[in-house]
Amino acid sequence: MESQRQAEAGKTVQRQRWKQDPEGVRANILEVALKEFADRGLSGARMDEIAAKTRTSKRMIYYYFGDKDGLYRKVLEQTYRKVRTGEKELMLDHLAPKEALRRLTEFTFDHHSRNPDFIRIVMIENIHHGEYLKHSDLIRGLNQEAISRIEAIYDKGLEQGVFRRGCSPLAIHWLISALSFFNVSNRVTFSLLFGDALHNHAGQLDLRSQVADAVLRFVADE
């Protein structure tokens, strides 16, 4: 009986802490939900499982996010916000165009490699034909910023005569995304077919450099 009272008291204290840190609670829910959606998909993920792995209750998850669709949409938005915030924090404006584009490419490669759940969530959203993304003004705005960032680098490269004319910022973004995305999305099958040489630590460092070289050769005025 005493142990039960202590357990209940502990839960009460924990609930009070949750109430004092709503942003921390939301962040914890989104972190857990990202893993569940990435592992099980939108259809396979269960709110009970998500709640059991968070620091809060199922009732509070519904309070913050409405329903499973609402939670999934917020997870999707959060994953895009994270990568775009990381790009912004690179502070590329003061760099020479080639250095700026290399740094952006290497950041994208590293981000995707270190965040496989981001890749899985994007794949899941493609399975659902972008149904949730198309209704998110936030995601569209964040990704337009990504194109504008590349456009600024590309225009500077044109002005300095180091980039060729005829490239579009959107195509440059596509190339960076495609090479970085495939590195994660097909990692298991590629490794099984061809071995792990490209996916051990040394292989990833070499591949990151080669991907950046490929992007720079694509835009170089040579």
C-alpha positions in Angstrom: 0.0 0.0 0.0 2.8 2.4 0.9 4.6 1.7 -2.4 1.4 2.4 -4.3 1.0 5.8 -2.5 4.6 6.6 -3.4 4.0 5.8 -7.0 0.9 7.9 -7.1 2.7 10.8 -5.5 5.5 10.4 -8.0 3.0 10.6 -10.9 1.4 13.7 -9.3 4.8 15.4 -9.1 5.5 14.5 -12.7 2.2 15.9 -13.9 3.0 19.2 -12.2 6.3 19.3 -14.0 4.6 18.7 -17.3 2.2 21.6 -16.7 5.2 23.8 -16.0 6.9 22.9 -19.2 4.3 22.6 -22.0 6.8 23.2 -24.8 9.0 20.4 -23.4 6.0 18.1 -23.3 5.1 19.0 -26.9 8.6 18.4 -28.0 8.7 15.0 -26.3 5.4 14.0 -28.0 6.7 15.0 -31.4 10.0 13.1 -30.9 8.2 9.9 -29.9 5.6 10.3 -32.6 8.3 10.8 -35.3 9.8 7.5 -34.4 6.5 5.7 -34.3 5.3 7.1 -37.6 8.7 6.4 -39.3 8.8 2.8 -38.0 5.1 1.9 -38.5 3.7 4.4 -41.0 0.7 6.6 -40.6 -1.7 3.7 -40.7 0.3 1.4 -38.4 1.1 3.9 -35.7 -1.1 3.8 -32.6 -1.9 6.7 -30.3 -1.8 4.3 -27.3 1.7 3.3 -28.2 2.8 6.9 -28.7 1.3 7.9 -25.3 2.9 5.0 -23.5 6.4 6.1 -24.6 5.9 9.8 -23.8 6.1 11.8 -20.6 2.4 12.6 -20.8 -1.0 11.1 -21.3 -3.0 10.2 -24.4 -5.6 12.8 -23.3 -2.9 15.5 -23.4 -1.7 14.4 -26.8 -5.3 14.9 -28.1 -5.4 18.2 -26.3 -2.2 19.5 -28.0 -2.7 18.0 -31.5 -6.4 17.1 -32.0 -6.1 13.6 -33.4 -3.6 11.3 -35.0 -3.8 13.1 -38.4 -3.1 16.4 -36.6 -0.1 14.8 -34.7 1.3 13.4 -38.0 1.0 16.8 -39.7 2.8 18.5 -36.9 5.5 15.8 -37.0 5.9 16.4 -40.7 6.1 20.1 -40.3 8.7 19.7 -37.5 11.0 17.5 -39.6 11.0 20.1 -42.4 11.5 23.0 -39.9 14.5 21.2 -38.5 16.4 20.8 -41.7 15.5 24.3 -43.0 16.5 25.9 -39.6 19.8 24.0 -39.9 20.4 25.5 -43.4 19.7 29.0 -42.1 22.1 28.6 -39.2 24.9 27.9 -41.7 25.2 31.7 -42.3 26.2 31.2 -46.0 25.8 34.9 -47.1 29.3 35.9 -46.4 30.9 32.9 -48.1 32.2 32.6 -51.7 29.6 30.9 -54.0 31.5 27.7 -54.4 32.2 27.4 -50.7 28.6 28.2 -49.8 27.2 25.6 -52.2 29.7 23.0 -50.9 28.8 23.7 -47.3 25.1 23.5 -48.0 25.5 20.2 -49.9 27.6 18.7 -47.2 25.1 19.8 -44.5 22.2 18.3 -46.4 24.1 15.0 -46.8 25.0 14.9 -43.1 21.5 15.9 -42.0 19.8 13.1 -44.0 22.4 10.5 -43.0 22.0 11.3 -39.3 18.2 11.6 -39.5 16.9 8.5 -41.2 13.5 9.0 -39.7 13.2 12.2 -41.7 13.7 10.2 -44.9 11.1 7.6 -43.8 8.6 10.3 -43.0 9.1 11.9 -46.5 8.7 8.5 -48.1 5.5 7.9 -46.1 4.1 11.2 -47.2 4.8 10.2 -50.8 2.9 7.0 -50.3 0.0 9.2 -49.2 0.4 11.3 -52.3 1.5 14.4 -50.3 -2.0 14.7 -48.8 -0.8 16.3 -45.6 2.0 18.3 -47.1 -0.3 20.0 -49.7 -2.4 21.4 -46.8 0.5 22.9 -44.9 1.4 26.5 -45.8 4.2 26.2 -43.3 6.0 23.5 -45.2 5.6 25.2 -48.5 7.0 28.4 -47.0 9.9 26.6 -45.4 10.8 24.9 -48.7 10.5 28.1 -50.7 13.1 29.6 -48.4 15.4 26.7 -49.3 15.1 27.5 -53.0 15.6 31.2 -52.3 18.8 30.4 -50.4 20.2 28.5 -53.4 19.1 31.2 -55.8 21.1 33.8 -53.8 24.2 31.5 -54.0 23.7 30.8 -57.7 23.2 34.5 -58.6 26.4 35.4 -56.8 28.2 32.7 -58.6 27.0 34.0 -61.9 28.0 37.6 -61.0 31.5 36.3 -60.2 31.7 34.2 -63.3 32.3 30.9 -61.4 28.8 29.3 -62.2 27.4 28.7 -65.7 24.2 30.1 -67.0 21.2 27.9 -67.7 20.9 26.1 -64.3 17.8 26.7 -62.1 18.0 26.9 -58.3 15.2 24.3 -58.2 17.2 21.8 -60.2 20.3 22.4 -58.0 18.1 21.8 -54.9 16.7 18.6 -56.6 20.2 17.3 -57.3 21.4 17.9 -53.7 18.3 16.3 -52.3 18.3 13.3 -54.6 21.9 12.4 -53.9 21.5 12.9 -50.1 18.1 11.1 -50.0 19.2 8.0 -51.9 22.1 7.6 -49.6 19.6 6.8 -46.8 16.5 5.6 -48.5 18.3 2.7 -50.3 21.1 2.1 -47.8 19.9 -1.4 -46.7 19.3 -2.8 -50.2 22.4 -1.1 -51.7 24.6 -2.5 -48.9 23.2 -6.0 -49.2 23.8 -5.9 -53.0 27.2 -4.2 -53.1 28.7 -4.3 -49.6 29.2 -1.7 -46.9 32.1 0.2 -48.4 30.1 3.3 -49.0 28.2 3.2 -45.7 30.9 2.8 -43.1 32.3 5.9 -41.5 35.2 6.4 -44.0 32.9 5.6 -46.9 30.4 8.2 -45.9 33.0 10.9 -45.5 34.3 10.2 -49.0 30.8 10.0 -50.5 29.9 13.3 -48.9 32.9 15.0 -50.6 32.1 13.3 -53.9 28.5 14.4 -53.8 29.6 18.0 -53.1 32.0 17.8 -56.0 29.3 16.5 -58.3 27.0 19.4 -57.4 29.7 21.9 -58.0 30.7 20.4 -61.3 27.0 20.6 -62.3 27.0 24.4 -61.9 30.7 25.2 -62.7 31.5 27.5 -65.5 34.4 25.5 -66.9 
